[in-house]
Every structure is written in structure tokens, then in C-alpha cells.
């Protein structure tokens, strides 16, 4: 998403200004790992990325939002050592149908 580059740069990920690094290292390093390495608040950064993405994305390209409550109501199991939310595709589909009843 090249439209998000300014957000990355504003949070100090200046190495991404180099297109070669952007197309190599960025493909294998997660946002979580990069934030830890650069001492960036990952939650604040993701909020900024999502805000920018919504600002530049056309409404037709937006994915439907499924709330954490809907996922939990669907019985989705959340567990990984980093504390990130994870869900199987089936539980997301079920949660989506629960959320839109």
C-alpha cells in the first residue's frame, strides 16, 4: 500500500524511503516486530495506519468490519503468545453472519 508510506515515515521507519528495502525487508518483517525494534507504540501506529488507509481508500474497496464482540460471540478462540487476535476463517464467516443478523 504505497499510500501508507508517509505514515510509516512519520513514525520513524525512514529506511522504507528506500524502495529496495521496502520491497525486500518489508516483505518479511511484521509490523509488530518492526515496532518493537524501533521502539514505536504498535497500537498507536496501527490506529494511524488504519486511519490513513480509510482516508485514501474508496468505499467500494473497504472490507466489512467485524467487531471483536461479534467474533467472541461466535466462539472464536483468541490466543497467541504476542497477544494478537487471531481467528480461523470459519469463525470469521460465522461472526460476520452473527453481526449482520
C-alpha positions as CSV (number, residue, x, y, z in Angstrom):
1,X,0.0,0.0,0.0
2,X,2.2,2.9,-1.2
3,X,-0.4,5.4,0.1
4,X,0.6,4.4,3.6
5,X,4.3,5.2,3.2
6,X,4.0,8.7,4.6
7,X,2.6,7.2,7.8
8,X,5.5,4.8,8.1
9,X,7.9,7.6,7.6
10,X,6.3,9.8,10.1
11,X,6.6,7.1,12.8
12,X,10.4,6.9,12.1
13,X,10.5,4.0,9.7
14,X,12.8,6.1,7.4
15,X,14.5,3.0,5.9
16,X,11.3,2.4,4.0
17,X,12.0,5.5,1.9
18,X,14.5,3.3,0.1
19,X,12.4,1.3,-2.4
20,X,14.8,-1.6,-2.5
21,X,14.5,-2.1,1.3
22,X,10.8,-1.6,1.1
23,X,10.5,-4.4,-1.5
24,X,12.8,-6.8,0.3
25,X,12.9,-6.4,4.1
26,X,9.4,-5.1,4.5
27,X,8.0,-8.3,3.0
28,X,9.4,-10.5,5.8
29,X,9.3,-8.2,8.9
30,X,5.9,-7.9,10.6
31,X,4.6,-4.5,11.8
32,X,4.7,-5.9,15.4
33,X,8.4,-6.8,15.1
34,X,9.3,-3.5,13.4
35,X,7.6,-1.5,16.1
36,X,9.5,-3.4,18.8
37,X,12.7,-2.9,17.0
38,X,12.1,0.9,16.5
39,X,10.5,1.4,20.0
40,X,7.2,2.5,18.4
41,X,3.9,2.0,20.2
42,X,2.4,-0.7,17.9
43,X,-1.2,0.0,18.9
44,X,-0.9,3.8,18.2
45,X,0.9,3.0,14.9
46,X,-1.8,0.6,13.7
47,X,-4.5,3.1,14.5
48,X,-2.7,5.7,12.4
49,X,-2.2,3.2,9.5
50,X,-5.9,2.3,9.6
51,X,-7.0,5.9,9.7
52,X,-4.8,6.8,6.7
53,X,-6.0,3.7,4.8
54,X,-9.6,4.6,5.4
55,X,-8.9,8.2,4.3
56,X,-7.4,7.2,1.0
57,X,-9.5,4.0,0.2
58,X,-12.6,4.2,-1.9
59,X,-15.8,2.9,-0.1
60,X,-16.1,0.1,-2.7
61,X,-12.7,-1.3,-1.7
62,X,-13.4,-1.4,2.1
63,X,-13.8,-4.8,3.8
64,X,-16.7,-5.2,6.1
65,X,-15.9,-4.6,9.8
66,X,-16.4,-7.4,12.2
67,X,-16.2,-6.3,15.8
68,X,-14.2,-8.2,18.5
69,X,-17.5,-8.7,20.3
70,X,-19.0,-10.5,17.3
71,X,-16.0,-12.7,17.0
72,X,-16.2,-13.6,20.7
73,X,-19.9,-14.2,20.4
74,X,-19.2,-16.6,17.6
75,X,-16.9,-18.6,19.9
76,X,-13.7,-17.6,18.3
77,X,-10.6,-18.6,20.2
78,X,-8.1,-15.8,20.7
79,X,-4.6,-16.9,21.7
80,X,-1.1,-16.3,20.6
81,X,1.9,-15.5,22.6
82,X,2.1,-12.0,21.3
83,X,-1.4,-11.3,22.5
84,X,-2.7,-10.6,19.0
85,X,-6.2,-11.5,18.0
86,X,-6.5,-14.5,15.7
87,X,-9.4,-16.3,14.2
88,X,-10.0,-19.1,11.8
89,X,-11.7,-18.2,8.5
90,X,-14.8,-20.2,9.5
91,X,-15.2,-18.4,12.8
92,X,-14.9,-15.0,11.0
93,X,-17.6,-16.0,8.5
94,X,-19.8,-17.1,11.3
95,X,-19.1,-13.9,13.3
96,X,-19.9,-11.9,10.2
97,X,-23.2,-13.6,9.9
98,X,-23.9,-13.1,13.6
99,X,-23.0,-9.4,13.4
100,X,-25.4,-8.8,10.5
101,X,-28.5,-10.6,11.8
